Amino acid sequence: MLLEEVQSDFITTVFPIVRYVLFFLIIACSIVMIVAILMQKESDSGMDALTGGGKQESYYSQNKGSTREGKLRKLTTIMAIIIAVSVIIYFVTELING
């Protein structure tokens, strides 16, 4: 009975704070992701994926990760993963808090 009371008190005091932090994290990562996407150079990579046109074996294509565009793509991917995980955790805490 005491354990249930402590657990309920913990949920009611800590989960709202966690949800506010997660909400702020989602908003901040979304803004960073939007800016990173807008800074990326436009390309026809969608069509290259269908046609196989992006399969050039050159020094530039092998070191794409160290270029500005490569770093922006990595940043976009990392932000998308953080947003997805934060949203899942946010809604799980919402379900637990009830």
N, C-alpha and C positions, 0 to 999 in steps of 0.2 A: 504494500500500500504506500509506504514512504517512497520507494523507488519510483513508483508510477507518478507520484506527486512531483518528485524532483525532475523526472523526465519531462513531464508536462510543463513545468516551470522553465526548463531549459529551452524547450521548443518555442514557447511563447516569447521568451526574451531574446534568444540568439537568432532564430530564423528570420525575423523581420530585418535585422541588421545584415544578415547574409544576403537576403534578397535585394536590399538596397545596393550593396556592394556589387552584386552580380548585374543588376540593372545598369549601374554606372559603367561597369566593365563592358557590357554589351554596347552601350551608346558610344563609349570612347573607341572601341575596336571598330564599330561601324563607320565612324567618322574617318578614322585612319584608313580603313579599307576603301572608302569612297575616294579619298584623296589619292591613294596609291593607284587605284584603277584609272582615275582621270589623268594621272601623270604618265601612264603607260603609252607607248607608241602604238598607234593603231596598226593592225596587221591582218592579214587574211589567214590567220592560223586555223580558223574553223574550217575553211575550205582546204587548207593544207592537210588537215587531219583526214578529210574524206578522200583526197586525191593522192596523198603520200608525197606532196610537193615539198615538205619541210625536211626531208631526209638527206640533207647534204652533209657530207663528211669533210668539213673544213676546220681550220683552227678556230674560227669564230664560233661555229656551231658547237664545237666541243667545249668551249669556255664561256658559254652563254650565261652560266650561273654567276660569273664574276662581273658581268656588265650591269649597267644601270637597270636595264629592262629585266634582267634575270633577278636582280635583288628586289625589284618591285613585284615581280611575280611570286617570289618566295614570301614577301611580306603579305601579299594578298592571300596566299594560301594559309599562312600562319594565322592571320586575322580571322579568316573564315572558320578555321578549326576552333579557335578560341570562342568565337561567337556561338558556334554549334554546341560546344560542350557547356558553355555558360547558360544557354537557353534550356538545355536538357536539365541541368542542375537546378535552375530557377524553377522550372515547372515541377520537378520532383519535390523540392522544398515546399512548393505551394500545395501539392497533394498531401504531404505529410502534415503540414500545419493545418490543413483542412478548413 
